[in-house]
Amino acid sequence: MSSVRYVLWDLDGPICQLFAGHSASEIARELVSSLGPDEQFKLLPMEERLSKDPHGMLVTISQRHPDTGQIAKLEEWLTGEELKAVGSAVATPHAGDVIQVWAGLGVRLAVSTNNSARAATAYLAAKGLDGFFPHVYGRTRDLHLMKPHPHSLKLALHAMGADPSEALMLGDATTDYDAARTAGVAFLGYACDPLKVRAFRRAGVEPSRIVPSLKEVWDVLKSQG
């Protein structure tokens, strides 16, 4: 932790529970309903139609039918739903504390998320955290660039002039880990439940790189201050 000079944060999970009040499963159902019956059959396999992951649905649709106009429309719709979710999002315990302590130690922060950068920026502004995050990179209409692709991480590293060896990715999904590994960035996994711990372990994340609470990070950082 003492060698970290740059931290790339995922949004949904480490910083907040974005869909606490406007659930991702509800958004996924609405996305399916927005498609006509023929489109549902053509664009989404049955198991995907029952998915609770709107991001995964959008990626599947883009792979099956790469119509840039339709993808742009659906991506904009999903961005609108994420912006609605900002109003009922719940802060992750101790995230604000960790952000402030890291900033106080001179560590530079950025957001690298598969959510819309507009939604991430709106959440940070609503919580008074936007001043800590001058660099926010999120989903684009080129959906193949979403994590596990390292695109958003590399944009953040470049913007900060960061050496990857001095950077850390803080995420709660194996896609964050895969993106960090490809970008040459160290990884810390936030796993607030046993399912996430198991997923990280299956992906090869060392137990010492997994924390169940950001309080553990906060305690380490306070000892450095």
C-alpha positions as a Markdown table, in Angstrom:
| # | Residue | x | y | z |
|---|---|---|---|---|
| 1 | Met | 0.0 | 0.0 | 0.0 |
| 2 | Ser | 2.8 | 2.4 | 0.8 |
| 3 | Ser | 4.1 | 2.3 | -2.8 |
| 4 | Val | 0.7 | 3.2 | -4.4 |
| 5 | Arg | 0.7 | 6.6 | -6.0 |
| 6 | Tyr | -2.4 | 6.2 | -8.2 |
| 7 | Val | -5.7 | 4.4 | -7.5 |
| 8 | Leu | -8.3 | 3.5 | -10.1 |
| 9 | Trp | -11.7 | 2.9 | -8.6 |
| 10 | Asp | -14.6 | 1.0 | -9.9 |
| 11 | Leu | -17.8 | 2.8 | -9.2 |
| 12 | Asp | -20.6 | 0.3 | -8.4 |
| 13 | Gly | -19.3 | -1.7 | -5.5 |
| 14 | Pro | -16.2 | 0.0 | -4.1 |
| 15 | Ile | -17.6 | 3.6 | -4.1 |
| 16 | Cys | -21.4 | 3.0 | -3.9 |
| 17 | Gln | -24.2 | 0.5 | -4.4 |
| 18 | Leu | -25.5 | 2.3 | -7.5 |
| 19 | Phe | -28.6 | 0.2 | -7.9 |
| 20 | Ala | -29.7 | 0.1 | -4.3 |
| 21 | Gly | -33.0 | 1.8 | -5.0 |
| 22 | His | -33.4 | 1.3 | -8.7 |
| 23 | Ser | -32.3 | -2.3 | -9.1 |
| 24 | Ala | -30.2 | -3.7 | -12.0 |
| 25 | Ser | -32.6 | -6.6 | -12.3 |
| 26 | Glu | -35.5 | -4.2 | -12.8 |
| 27 | Ile | -33.5 | -2.3 | -15.5 |
| 28 | Ala | -32.7 | -5.6 | -17.2 |
| 29 | Arg | -36.4 | -6.5 | -17.3 |
| 30 | Glu | -37.2 | -3.1 | -18.8 |
| 31 | Leu | -34.5 | -3.5 | -21.4 |
| 32 | Val | -36.0 | -6.8 | -22.5 |
| 33 | Ser | -39.5 | -5.2 | -22.6 |
| 34 | Ser | -38.2 | -2.4 | -24.7 |
| 35 | Leu | -37.4 | -4.9 | -27.5 |
| 36 | Gly | -40.2 | -6.3 | -29.6 |
| 37 | Pro | -40.9 | -10.0 | -29.4 |
| 38 | Asp | -39.0 | -10.7 | -32.7 |
| 39 | Glu | -36.1 | -8.7 | -31.5 |
| 40 | Gln | -36.0 | -10.5 | -28.1 |
| 41 | Phe | -35.8 | -13.8 | -29.9 |
| 42 | Lys | -33.2 | -12.6 | -32.4 |
| 43 | Leu | -31.0 | -10.6 | -30.1 |
| 44 | Leu | -31.1 | -12.4 | -26.7 |
| 45 | Pro | -30.9 | -16.1 | -25.9 |
| 46 | Met | -33.5 | -17.2 | -23.3 |
| 47 | Glu | -31.0 | -17.4 | -20.5 |
| 48 | Glu | -30.0 | -13.8 | -21.3 |
| 49 | Arg | -33.6 | -12.6 | -21.3 |
| 50 | Leu | -33.8 | -13.8 | -17.7 |
| 51 | Ser | -30.5 | -12.2 | -16.7 |
| 52 | Lys | -30.3 | -9.5 | -14.0 |
| 53 | Asp | -27.3 | -7.8 | -15.7 |
| 54 | Pro | -28.3 | -5.1 | -18.1 |
| 55 | His | -24.6 | -4.5 | -19.0 |
| 56 | Gly | -24.3 | -8.1 | -20.1 |
| 57 | Met | -27.5 | -8.0 | -22.1 |
| 58 | Leu | -26.2 | -4.9 | -23.9 |
| 59 | Val | -23.0 | -6.6 | -24.8 |
| 60 | Thr | -24.8 | -9.7 | -26.0 |
| 61 | Ile | -27.1 | -7.6 | -28.2 |
| 62 | Ser | -24.1 | -5.7 | -29.7 |
| 63 | Gln | -22.4 | -9.0 | -30.5 |
| 64 | Arg | -25.4 | -10.6 | -32.1 |
| 65 | His | -26.5 | -7.5 | -34.0 |
| 66 | Pro | -23.9 | -4.8 | -34.3 |
| 67 | Asp | -26.2 | -2.1 | -35.5 |
| 68 | Thr | -24.5 | 1.0 | -34.3 |
| 69 | Gly | -27.7 | 3.0 | -34.4 |
| 70 | Gln | -29.6 | 0.6 | -32.2 |
| 71 | Ile | -26.7 | 0.0 | -29.9 |
| 72 | Ala | -26.3 | 3.8 | -29.4 |
| 73 | Lys | -30.0 | 4.1 | -28.6 |
| 74 | Leu | -29.9 | 1.3 | -26.1 |
| 75 | Glu | -26.7 | 2.5 | -24.5 |
| 76 | Glu | -28.2 | 6.0 | -24.1 |
| 77 | Trp | -31.3 | 4.4 | -22.6 |
| 78 | Leu | -29.1 | 2.5 | -20.1 |
| 79 | Thr | -27.2 | 5.7 | -19.2 |
| 80 | Gly | -30.6 | 7.3 | -18.4 |
| 81 | Glu | -31.5 | 4.5 | -16.1 |
| 82 | Glu | -28.1 | 4.7 | -14.3 |
| 83 | Leu | -28.6 | 8.5 | -13.9 |
| 84 | Lys | -32.0 | 7.7 | -12.3 |
| 85 | Ala | -30.3 | 5.2 | -10.0 |
| 86 | Val | -27.9 | 7.9 | -8.7 |
| 87 | Gly | -30.6 | 9.5 | -6.6 |
| 88 | Ser | -31.1 | 6.3 | -4.6 |
| 89 | Ala | -27.6 | 5.0 | -4.6 |
| 90 | Val | -26.0 | 4.1 | -1.2 |
| 91 | Ala | -22.4 | 4.9 | -0.3 |
| 92 | Thr | -20.2 | 1.9 | 0.3 |
| 93 | Pro | -19.2 | 1.9 | 4.0 |
| 94 | His | -15.9 | 3.7 | 4.6 |
| 95 | Ala | -15.4 | 4.6 | 0.9 |
| 96 | Gly | -15.5 | 8.3 | 1.6 |
| 97 | Asp | -13.0 | 7.9 | 4.4 |
| 98 | Val | -10.6 | 5.9 | 2.2 |
| 99 | Ile | -10.9 | 8.4 | -0.6 |
| 100 | Gln | -10.1 | 11.3 | 1.7 |
| 101 | Val | -7.2 | 9.6 | 3.4 |
| 102 | Trp | -5.6 | 8.5 | 0.1 |
| 103 | Ala | -6.0 | 12.1 | -1.3 |
| 104 | Gly | -4.5 | 13.5 | 1.9 |
| 105 | Leu | -1.4 | 11.2 | 1.4 |
| 106 | Gly | -1.0 | 12.7 | -2.1 |
| 107 | Val | -2.4 | 9.7 | -4.0 |
| 108 | Arg | -4.1 | 10.6 | -7.2 |
| 109 | Leu | -7.5 | 9.1 | -7.9 |
| 110 | Ala | -9.6 | 8.2 | -11.0 |
| 111 | Val | -12.7 | 6.2 | -11.8 |
| 112 | Ser | -12.6 | 3.4 | -14.3 |
| 113 | Thr | -16.1 | 1.9 | -14.6 |
| 114 | Asn | -18.4 | 0.0 | -16.9 |
| 115 | Asn | -21.2 | 2.3 | -15.9 |
| 116 | Ser | -21.7 | 5.6 | -17.7 |
| 117 | Ala | -19.1 | 8.2 | -16.9 |
| 118 | Arg | -22.1 | 10.7 | -16.7 |
| 119 | Ala | -23.7 | 8.6 | -14.0 |
| 120 | Ala | -20.4 | 8.3 | -12.1 |
| 121 | Thr | -19.8 | 12.0 | -12.3 |
| 122 | Ala | -23.3 | 12.7 | -11.1 |
| 123 | Tyr | -22.9 | 10.4 | -8.1 |
| 124 | Leu | -19.6 | 11.9 | -7.1 |
| 125 | Ala | -20.9 | 15.5 | -7.4 |
| 126 | Ala | -24.0 | 14.6 | -5.4 |
| 127 | Lys | -21.8 | 13.3 | -2.6 |
| 128 | Gly | -19.2 | 16.1 | -2.7 |
| 129 | Leu | -16.5 | 13.7 | -3.9 |
| 130 | Asp | -16.0 | 15.1 | -7.4 |
| 131 | Gly | -13.1 | 17.2 | -6.4 |
| 132 | Phe | -11.1 | 14.0 | -5.6 |
| 133 | Phe | -11.7 | 12.5 | -9.0 |
| 134 | Pro | -10.6 | 14.8 | -11.9 |
| 135 | His | -10.5 | 11.8 | -14.2 |
| 136 | Val | -13.6 | 9.6 | -14.8 |
| 137 | Tyr | -13.8 | 7.0 | -17.5 |
| 138 | Gly | -16.8 | 4.9 | -18.2 |
| 139 | Arg | -18.7 | 2.9 | -20.8 |
| 140 | Thr | -18.6 | 4.1 | -24.4 |
| 141 | Arg | -20.8 | 2.9 | -27.3 |
| 142 | Asp | -17.9 | 0.7 | -28.3 |
| 143 | Leu | -19.1 | -2.0 | -25.9 |
| 144 | His | -16.2 | -4.3 | -26.6 |
| 145 | Leu | -14.0 | -1.8 | -24.7 |
| 146 | Met | -15.8 | -2.4 | -21.4 |
| 147 | Lys | -13.8 | -4.2 | -18.7 |
| 148 | Pro | -12.3 | -6.8 | -18.8 |
| 149 | His | -10.8 | -4.8 | -21.7 |
| 150 | Pro | -8.2 | -2.4 | -20.1 |
| 151 | His | -9.3 | 0.6 | -22.2 |
| 152 | Ser | -10.7 | 2.7 | -19.3 |
| 153 | Leu | -7.8 | 1.9 | -17.1 |
| 154 | Lys | -5.3 | 2.9 | -19.7 |
| 155 | Leu | -7.1 | 6.2 | -20.4 |
| 156 | Ala | -7.0 | 7.0 | -16.6 |
| 157 | Leu | -3.3 | 6.1 | -16.4 |
| 158 | His | -2.4 | 8.2 | -19.4 |
| 159 | Ala | -4.4 | 11.2 | -18.1 |
| 160 | Met | -2.6 | 11.1 | -14.8 |
| 161 | Gly | 0.8 | 10.4 | -16.3 |
| 162 | Ala | 0.9 | 7.3 | -14.1 |
| 163 | Asp | 3.5 | 4.5 | -14.1 |
| 164 | Pro | 1.3 | 1.3 | -14.0 |
| 165 | Ser | 3.8 | -0.2 | -11.4 |
| 166 | Glu | 2.7 | 2.6 | -9.0 |
| 167 | Ala | -1.0 | 2.2 | -9.6 |
| 168 | Leu | -3.7 | 0.1 | -8.0 |
| 169 | Met | -7.1 | -1.0 | -9.3 |
| 170 | Leu | -9.8 | -1.3 | -6.6 |
| 171 | Gly | -12.7 | -3.3 | -7.9 |
| 172 | Asp | -15.4 | -5.8 | -6.9 |
| 173 | Ala | -15.5 | -8.0 | -10.0 |
| 174 | Thr | -13.3 | -10.4 | -11.8 |
| 175 | Thr | -13.5 | -8.2 | -14.9 |
| 176 | Asp | -11.8 | -5.5 | -12.8 |
| 177 | Tyr | -9.0 | -8.0 | -12.0 |
| 178 | Asp | -8.6 | -9.1 | -15.6 |
| 179 | Ala | -8.4 | -5.5 | -16.8 |
| 180 | Ala | -5.9 | -4.6 | -14.1 |
| 181 | Arg | -3.7 | -7.6 | -14.9 |
| 182 | Thr | -3.7 | -6.7 | -18.7 |
| 183 | Ala | -2.9 | -3.1 | -17.9 |
| 184 | Gly | 0.0 | -4.1 | -15.6 |
| 185 | Val | -1.7 | -2.6 | -12.5 |
| 186 | Ala | -1.8 | -4.1 | -9.0 |
| 187 | Phe | -5.3 | -5.2 | -7.9 |
| 188 | Leu | -7.3 | -5.1 | -4.6 |
| 189 | Gly | -10.6 | -6.9 | -4.6 |
| 190 | Tyr | -13.5 | -5.6 | -2.6 |
| 191 | Ala | -15.7 | -8.6 | -1.7 |
| 192 | Cys | -18.5 | -7.9 | 0.7 |
| 193 | Asp | -20.0 | -11.4 | 0.4 |
| 194 | Pro | -18.7 | -15.0 | 0.1 |
| 195 | Leu | -19.8 | -15.3 | -3.6 |
| 196 | Lys | -17.5 | -12.5 | -4.6 |
| 197 | Val | -14.6 | -14.0 | -2.5 |
| 198 | Arg | -15.1 | -17.3 | -4.3 |
| 199 | Ala | -15.2 | -15.7 | -7.7 |
| 200 | Phe | -12.0 | -13.8 | -7.0 |
| 201 | Arg | -10.2 | -16.9 | -5.7 |
| 202 | Arg | -11.3 | -18.9 | -8.8 |
| 203 | Ala | -9.9 | -16.1 | -11.0 |
| 204 | Gly | -6.6 | -16.4 | -9.2 |
| 205 | Val | -6.7 | -13.4 | -6.8 |
| 206 | Glu | -4.5 | -14.0 | -3.8 |
| 207 | Pro | -6.4 | -13.9 | -0.4 |
| 208 | Ser | -4.2 | -11.1 | 0.8 |
| 209 | Arg | -5.5 | -9.0 | -2.1 |
| 210 | Ile | -9.2 | -9.4 | -1.1 |
| 211 | Val | -10.9 | -7.3 | 1.6 |
| 212 | Pro | -14.4 | -7.7 | 2.9 |
| 213 | Ser | -14.6 | -4.1 | 4.1 |
| 214 | Leu | -12.9 | -0.9 | 3.1 |
| 215 | Lys | -12.3 | -0.3 | 6.8 |
| 216 | Glu | -9.3 | -2.6 | 6.5 |
| 217 | Val | -7.9 | -0.3 | 3.8 |
| 218 | Trp | -8.8 | 2.8 | 5.9 |
| 219 | Asp | -7.0 | 1.3 | 8.9 |
| 220 | Val | -3.8 | 0.7 | 6.9 |
| 221 | Leu | -3.8 | 4.1 | 5.4 |
| 222 | Lys | -4.3 | 5.8 | 8.7 |
| 223 | Ser | -1.3 | 4.0 | 10.0 |
| 224 | Gln | 0.7 | 5.5 | 7.1 |
| 225 | Gly | -0.4 | 9.0 | 7.8 |
